Amino acid sequence: MTTEAPPSVRTLTLNTTLAMVGATMATLVLHELSHAIAAIAQGSPARLFPFASVALRERPVPEQIVEMMTGPVFSLVLGVVLIAVLRPGPRPGFGHLWLSWLGFTSAMEGIGYLILTPLGVGDTGMSAELSGLPPALGWVAAALSIGGMVLLARAYGRRIARFVPHGDSPRLRGLSFYPWMIGTVVVVALTLLCSRCPWTSWGRCSTTCARPRRQMAGRRGEPAAVIGRRA
């Protein structure tokens, strides 16, 4: 009886990198889609772009806060649910890899926004400013964000370690380190491409969305037009 040979490090790296890039882009689009849905649910038309959601009318501050916070909360909930539900088999297929990355990148997206809270940028930072959150609580949120990201990284490492024999460092790197580094470069390149090409929806809205988010929100108490812009 013959046993199937394990995939090579190159194959693992390629498949996992594709899964990571696809899941990361899906995470960004779903995050912005949740902003748009929150705006529409509150009676404001919204337009979805690759990395931003634009509300098409001015809204009161409470509605702005709901719209901005919907993104991080949705990403966090989606990530936690996927991480909790997925049960890895003896060898992960591409679909499982993609869903795993979607879970961890979504959770990281939600938790990562908290680190921006005391800086006044991003969904959480602007929401904190508009709601008058004490600065001390913003730094508490940032500390919780750092702790949460460390725990997520450890959880991902433990899950990935199940798929390779103990001590097989090359294949472990092929499922984690190499895809993360290569995939990050690819995602950044795709983001820059979308932001600079006039034939993309994002390029066509650059005159509106490229302005600083703080400026779009205006002074506290004034309505804002742009939600969900990448910080």
N, C-alpha and C positions, 0 to 999 in steps of 0.2 A: 504494500500500500504506500503510495507516494503522497507527500504533503506539498501543498502549494508553496512555492518560494515567496518569501516576503518581498514587497516592492522595494526597489532601489531608493536610495536617498534622493536622487534626482527626480524620480517619479513622485515621491512623497512631497518634495518641495514644490514641484510644479502644480500638482493637484491642490495642495493646501493653499498656495499663493492665490490661485484662481478663486478658491472658495473664500479666502479672506477679502480679496478685492471686491468680489461680487456682494458679499455680505456687508462690507463697509459702505458701499454705495447704496445698497438697499436701506441700511440704517439711516443714512442721511436723508434719503427721499421720504421714508416713512416718518421721520422726525418732522420734516417740513410739512408733510401732508397732514399730520396731526394739528399743526398750527392752523392750517387753512380750514380744516374741519371745525376747529374751535371758533374761528372767526365766523364761518357760515352759520354755525349753530346759534350764534349771538346776533344774527341778522345782518352781518356785514359780508358783502361779496368779497371774494379773495382770489388771488391768482397765484398759482404754484409755479415756481421756477426750480431749477436743479438744486440750488442750495439756499433758497429763501422762499418765504411766503409773504405776499403783499396783500394787505387788507386795502380794499378800494374805497373805503370811507373812513372819516375820522371817528374815533370811539372814545368814550369816557375812560378814565384811568382804570377802574375795576375790570372793564372788559379787556383792556390791554394786558393787565396782569394775568388774567385767566388764559389769554391766548399765548402769552410768552411761556407760562409755566406748563402749559399742556405738553409742549415738546419734550422737555426733560422728564416729566412724570411718565409720559407714554413710553419713552425709550427705556426708562428704568423698569417699568412694569413688564414690558415685552421681554426684556432681557432676563429678568428674574424668572418669568414663567417658562421661557425656553430652557434655561439652565436647569430648572427644577424638573421639567417634564422629560427632557431627552435622557434616554437610558442607553449608553453606548454598548454595542455588541463587541464581539471579539476582535473585529477589524472594521474600522469606519469606512463607509462608502462616501462618495462625493456629497450626496445629499445630507448625510449626517455631519460631514465637515462644514458644509455651508450653514446649516442650521446652528451648529455649535458656535461658529464665528458670529452669526447674526445675534445669538443670545449674548455672547460676551461683549461684542462691540456695542450693542444696544445698551446693555447695563453700564458699560464704561462711559457711553455718551451721557446717560442720565446722571451718573455719579460725578463725572468729570465737570459738568456744568457748575456744581456746587463750589468748586475751587475758584470760580470767577466771581462769586457773590460779593466779597469785600472790595473788588476792583471796580464795580459798577458797570461791567460789560457783560455781554452774553445775556441769555434769557433770565438767568437767576440774578445777575448783578443789576440789570435794569429793573427787574421786578422789585428787588430790595430797595432800590432808590425811590421808585414810584410809591411804594407802600410805607416808606419811612422806617425801614428796619434798622434797629440800632447797629452800628458798625461792629460791636463785639459779637453779635450773633452771626454776622457775615463771616468773621474769622473762625467761629465755631463750625460753620458750614464748610469752610475750606479745609479745616482739620479733618472733619468727617469724610470729606471727599478723598483726601490723601489716604486715610485708613481704608476706605472702601475700595480704592483702586489697588492697593496692596493685596487685600483679601481676594479680589477678583483675579489678579495675576496668579496668586497661589492656587486658587481653585482651578484655573485653566491648566496650570502646570500639572496638578494632580490628575486631572482628567486625561490629558494627553499622555501622561506617563503610563496609563493602562494599555496603550496600543503598541508599545515597544517592549522588547525584552529588557530585563533589568541590566543596566550597564551599557546599553546600546546608545551611546551618546550621539553618533552621527544621525541615526534615524530620529532620535528625539529632537535634534536641532532641525531636521527636515520637516518636522511637524509643528515647530514652534518658532524658533529664532529666525531661520532663513525666510520663511513666509512673512513673518512680521516685518523684517527689514525691507525685503523686496516689495512687498505689498504696500508698505507705507510710501515708498518712492512712487509707485504706480498711482496710488490714490491722489497724492499731491500733484502729480503731473496731470491727471485727469481733471482735478479741480481747477488748476491753472488754465487748462485748455478750455474748459467751460466758461471761465471768467473772462477770457480774452477773445474768443472767436465770435465775430458778429453774427454768424449764422445760427448760433444757439439761442435759446430763449433767454438764458442768463446774460449773454452778450447784449441782447436787445434791451434788457432792463437795467443795464449797468449804470445809466445816468440816474436812475432812481435809487438803486440798491447800493451803489458804491459809497454813498454818503455815510458818515459815521452814525452808528445806531443811537448814540447818545444825542446827536443833533436831531435825528428823526423823532426821538421821543420828546425832545424839547424840555422845557422846564417842568418840574414836578407839577402835576395837575393838568398839563396840556395833553391833548390827544396826539397819538402817533399814527403814522400811516404804514410803516413797515414792521412786520413781525417776523421772527424766525430767521433773521439774517445770520449767516455764519459769523461767529465772533472772531 
